[in-house]
Amino acid sequence: MKTISENRCFGGLQGVYSHASDATGTDMTFGLFMPQHATGAVLWYLSGLTCTHENAMTKAGLQGWAAEAGVAVVFPDTSPRGEGVPDEESFDMGQGAGFYVDATEGPWAEHFRMERYITADLPETVFAAFDLDAARQAITGHSMGGHGALTLAMKHPGRFRSVSAFSPICNPSRSDWGIPQLTAYTGDPAAHDATLLVGALDIPVLTDTGTSDQFFDKLGTAAFAGALADARKEGTVRLQKGYDHSYFFVSTFAASHVAFHAEHLE
């Protein structure tokens, strides 16, 4: 692991690091905020389409609240990058749009193994390098990252203590943000759809979506809320009046999401 930068932040340290990933076959970059009074608990934040590790790290406003709770926050990248890594001109496919799945199809299969990266490769690196508690993990994310947070929590029971999401893509097998991408990557969008996987949910869930979200029709919020109720799972789906899809929205509700996770990471 190489240190790219480290900056004092809310009494703790905001670092950016890179490492060689076995999962993607590329070098990967991630951010990690370590509070001054760290409890060992870890919150993974998965970013959305077009983002890198940097967007949420600089715009979501999580560090101040995480510092108060003593929770470390990890900001992974959203896809493999670099020479020889497939890409598309469209912003919602290729580099910056890994959808947190392990690709099995076509040119994507060689490098786009983001599920393995987030659940195995990166945690190995993080827990080897930092004094953190692998038994106390939670996960959150925004948009495509909300999809990732929800589905990874459902596919890996026992890994996380809680899951939350900001404006998540939660019914991708019925959405333009899901059908083309997940078909190209895996051939099976339904296998990576939180609304269809909700029966496997074994931890508390919180989601927030703005009523003025410009991408509301792509998210599947109503379908997810219905599936959560039908499966009688513990969860809260909130609609926030007037908010859109931006980081202004994420930063507004960051405090409540960190508090939600901190409660379950004690």
C-alpha positions as CSV (number, residue, x, y, z in Angstrom):
1,M,0.0,0.0,0.0
2,K,1.3,3.5,-0.9
3,T,0.4,6.7,0.8
4,I,-0.7,9.4,-1.7
5,S,-1.7,12.1,0.8
6,E,-2.6,12.6,4.5
7,N,-4.4,15.6,5.9
8,R,-5.5,16.6,9.4
9,C,-9.3,16.6,9.5
10,F,-11.7,17.1,12.5
11,G,-8.9,16.0,14.8
12,G,-8.3,12.8,12.8
13,L,-6.5,12.0,9.6
14,Q,-8.0,11.9,6.1
15,G,-5.7,9.7,4.0
16,V,-5.6,8.7,0.3
17,Y,-3.9,5.4,-0.5
18,S,-3.2,3.1,-3.5
19,H,-2.6,-0.6,-3.7
20,A,-2.3,-3.4,-6.3
21,S,-5.6,-5.2,-6.4
22,D,-5.8,-8.9,-7.1
23,A,-9.5,-8.6,-7.7
24,T,-9.3,-6.0,-10.6
25,G,-5.8,-6.7,-11.7
26,T,-5.1,-2.9,-11.5
27,D,-3.8,-0.4,-9.0
28,M,-6.8,1.0,-7.0
29,T,-7.1,4.2,-5.0
30,F,-9.2,4.7,-1.8
31,G,-9.7,7.3,0.9
32,L,-9.8,6.5,4.6
33,F,-10.8,8.8,7.4
34,M,-9.4,7.8,10.8
35,P,-10.9,9.6,13.7
36,Q,-8.7,10.8,16.5
37,H,-10.6,8.7,19.0
38,A,-11.4,5.7,16.8
39,T,-13.4,2.9,18.3
40,G,-12.4,0.5,15.6
41,A,-15.8,0.6,13.8
42,V,-15.8,1.0,10.0
43,L,-18.3,2.6,7.6
44,W,-17.8,1.8,3.9
45,Y,-19.1,4.6,1.6
46,L,-19.8,3.5,-2.0
47,S,-20.0,6.4,-4.5
48,G,-22.2,6.8,-7.6
49,L,-21.8,7.0,-11.3
50,T,-18.8,9.0,-12.7
51,C,-17.3,9.3,-9.2
52,T,-13.9,8.3,-7.9
53,H,-12.9,7.9,-4.2
54,E,-12.6,11.7,-4.0
55,N,-16.2,12.9,-4.6
56,A,-17.8,11.8,-1.3
57,M,-14.5,12.3,0.6
58,T,-14.6,16.1,-0.2
59,K,-18.4,16.7,-0.6
60,A,-20.5,14.4,1.6
61,G,-19.5,15.9,4.9
62,L,-19.2,12.6,6.7
63,Q,-15.9,13.2,8.5
64,G,-17.1,15.6,11.2
65,W,-20.0,13.3,12.2
66,A,-17.7,10.2,12.0
67,A,-15.2,11.9,14.2
68,E,-17.8,12.5,16.9
69,A,-18.9,8.8,16.7
70,G,-15.3,7.5,16.5
71,V,-16.2,5.6,13.3
72,A,-13.6,5.3,10.5
73,V,-14.9,5.9,6.9
74,V,-13.5,4.2,3.8
75,F,-14.1,5.7,0.4
76,P,-13.4,3.2,-2.4
77,D,-13.2,4.0,-6.1
78,T,-16.2,3.0,-8.2
79,S,-14.4,0.9,-10.9
80,P,-11.0,-0.3,-12.1
81,R,-9.1,2.3,-14.2
82,G,-6.0,2.6,-16.3
83,E,-4.5,1.4,-19.6
84,G,-6.1,-1.8,-20.9
85,V,-9.2,-1.4,-18.8
86,P,-12.4,-1.4,-21.0
87,D,-14.4,1.8,-21.1
88,E,-17.5,3.3,-22.9
89,E,-18.3,6.8,-24.0
90,S,-21.5,6.6,-22.0
91,F,-21.1,7.9,-18.4
92,D,-23.1,4.9,-17.0
93,M,-20.9,2.1,-18.4
94,G,-17.2,1.3,-18.0
95,Q,-14.7,3.3,-15.9
96,G,-16.5,5.1,-13.1
97,A,-19.5,2.8,-13.4
98,G,-18.6,-0.6,-12.0
99,F,-22.0,-1.2,-10.3
100,Y,-20.3,-3.2,-7.6
101,V,-20.7,-6.5,-9.3
102,D,-18.3,-9.1,-10.6
103,A,-18.5,-9.0,-14.3
104,T,-18.6,-12.4,-16.1
105,E,-19.3,-11.2,-19.7
106,G,-17.1,-10.1,-22.6
107,P,-14.3,-7.6,-22.1
108,W,-15.5,-6.6,-18.7
109,A,-14.8,-9.9,-17.0
110,E,-11.0,-9.5,-16.8
111,H,-11.0,-6.3,-14.6
112,F,-14.5,-5.4,-13.5
113,R,-14.7,-7.5,-10.3
114,M,-15.9,-4.8,-7.9
115,E,-18.0,-7.1,-5.6
116,R,-14.9,-9.1,-4.8
117,Y,-12.9,-5.9,-4.5
118,I,-15.2,-4.3,-2.0
119,T,-15.9,-7.5,0.1
120,A,-12.5,-9.2,0.0
121,D,-9.6,-7.4,-1.6
122,L,-9.9,-3.9,-0.1
123,P,-10.9,-5.1,3.4
124,E,-7.8,-7.3,3.4
125,T,-5.7,-4.3,2.7
126,V,-7.5,-2.0,5.1
127,F,-7.6,-4.3,8.1
128,A,-3.9,-5.3,7.6
129,A,-2.8,-1.6,7.5
130,F,-5.1,0.0,10.1
131,D,-6.1,-0.8,13.7
132,L,-9.8,-1.5,12.9
133,D,-12.3,-4.1,13.9
134,A,-13.5,-6.4,11.1
135,A,-16.4,-7.5,13.4
136,R,-17.9,-4.0,13.4
137,Q,-18.6,-2.9,9.8
138,A,-21.5,-1.0,8.2
139,I,-22.1,0.1,4.7
140,T,-23.7,3.1,2.9
141,G,-23.6,4.6,-0.5
142,H,-25.2,7.1,-3.0
143,S,-27.1,6.3,-6.2
144,M,-25.1,3.5,-7.9
145,G,-23.3,3.2,-4.6
146,G,-26.6,2.9,-2.8
147,H,-27.4,0.0,-5.1
148,G,-24.0,-1.5,-4.2
149,A,-24.5,-1.0,-0.4
150,L,-27.9,-2.6,-0.4
151,T,-27.1,-5.6,-2.6
152,L,-23.7,-6.3,-1.0
153,A,-25.4,-6.3,2.4
154,M,-28.0,-8.8,1.1
155,K,-25.5,-11.0,-0.7
156,H,-23.1,-11.2,2.3
157,P,-25.1,-11.8,5.4
158,G,-23.2,-11.4,8.6
159,R,-20.7,-9.0,7.1
160,F,-22.3,-5.7,8.1
161,R,-24.3,-4.6,11.1
162,S,-26.3,-2.0,9.3
163,V,-26.9,-0.6,5.8
164,S,-28.1,2.7,4.5
165,A,-28.3,4.5,1.2
166,F,-28.8,8.0,-0.3
167,S,-31.1,8.0,-3.4
168,P,-30.2,4.3,-4.2
169,I,-30.9,2.6,-7.5
170,C,-32.9,-0.1,-5.8
171,N,-34.8,-1.8,-8.6
172,P,-32.2,-1.9,-11.4
173,S,-33.7,-4.8,-13.3
174,R,-36.6,-2.4,-14.2
175,S,-34.5,0.6,-14.9
176,D,-32.3,2.3,-17.5
177,W,-29.8,2.5,-14.7
178,G,-29.4,-1.3,-14.5
179,I,-30.8,-3.3,-17.4
180,P,-28.1,-2.3,-20.0
181,Q,-25.2,-2.2,-17.5
182,L,-25.9,-5.3,-15.5
183,T,-26.8,-7.3,-18.7
184,A,-23.5,-6.3,-20.2
185,Y,-21.5,-7.0,-17.1
186,T,-23.2,-10.2,-15.8
187,G,-26.0,-11.2,-18.2
188,D,-28.5,-11.2,-15.3
189,P,-29.8,-7.8,-13.8
190,A,-32.2,-9.6,-11.5
191,A,-29.4,-11.2,-9.6
192,H,-28.2,-7.8,-8.5
193,D,-31.5,-6.1,-7.7
194,A,-32.1,-5.0,-4.0
195,T,-35.9,-5.1,-4.5
196,L,-35.7,-8.8,-5.5
197,L,-33.0,-9.7,-3.0
198,V,-34.6,-8.1,0.0
199,G,-35.7,-11.4,1.5
200,A,-32.0,-12.0,2.4
201,L,-31.7,-8.8,4.4
202,D,-30.8,-9.6,8.0
203,I,-29.8,-6.1,9.3
204,P,-31.5,-2.7,9.8
205,V,-31.8,-0.5,6.6
206,L,-32.3,3.2,6.2
207,T,-32.8,5.0,2.8
208,D,-33.3,8.6,2.0
209,T,-34.5,9.9,-1.4
210,G,-35.4,13.4,-2.4
211,T,-38.9,14.1,-3.8
212,S,-37.3,16.4,-6.4
213,D,-34.6,13.9,-7.4
214,Q,-34.2,14.4,-11.2
215,F,-33.6,10.7,-11.6
216,F,-36.5,9.5,-9.4
217,D,-38.0,7.4,-12.1
218,K,-34.8,5.4,-12.5
219,L,-34.4,4.5,-8.8
220,G,-37.3,2.2,-8.0
221,T,-38.0,3.6,-4.5
222,A,-41.6,2.6,-4.4
223,A,-40.9,-1.0,-5.5
224,F,-38.2,-1.3,-2.8
225,A,-40.4,0.1,-0.1
226,G,-43.2,-2.4,-1.1
227,A,-40.8,-5.3,-1.1
228,L,-39.4,-4.4,2.3
229,A,-42.9,-4.3,3.7
230,D,-44.0,-7.5,2.0
231,A,-40.9,-9.3,3.4
232,R,-41.5,-7.7,6.9
233,K,-37.9,-6.5,7.1
234,E,-36.7,-3.9,9.6
235,G,-36.2,-0.7,7.7
236,T,-37.0,2.9,7.1
237,V,-37.6,4.4,3.7
238,R,-37.7,8.3,3.8
239,L,-38.8,10.7,1.2
240,Q,-37.2,14.1,1.7
241,K,-39.3,17.0,0.4
242,G,-37.6,19.2,-2.3
243,Y,-34.2,17.5,-2.3
244,D,-32.5,16.4,-5.5
245,H,-29.8,13.8,-6.4
246,S,-26.8,16.0,-5.5
247,Y,-24.2,16.0,-2.8
248,F,-26.1,18.9,-1.2
249,F,-28.7,16.3,-0.5
250,V,-26.2,13.7,0.8
251,S,-24.4,16.2,3.1
252,T,-27.8,17.4,4.5
253,F,-28.6,13.9,5.8
254,A,-25.1,12.6,6.4
255,A,-25.4,13.2,10.2
256,S,-28.5,11.0,10.5
257,H,-26.9,8.2,8.5
258,V,-23.7,8.2,10.6
259,A,-25.8,8.3,13.8
260,F,-27.8,5.3,12.5
261,H,-24.7,3.3,11.8
262,A,-23.0,4.3,15.0
263,E,-25.9,3.0,17.1
264,H,-25.5,-0.4,15.5
265,L,-21.7,-0.4,15.6
266,E,-21.4,0.0,19.4
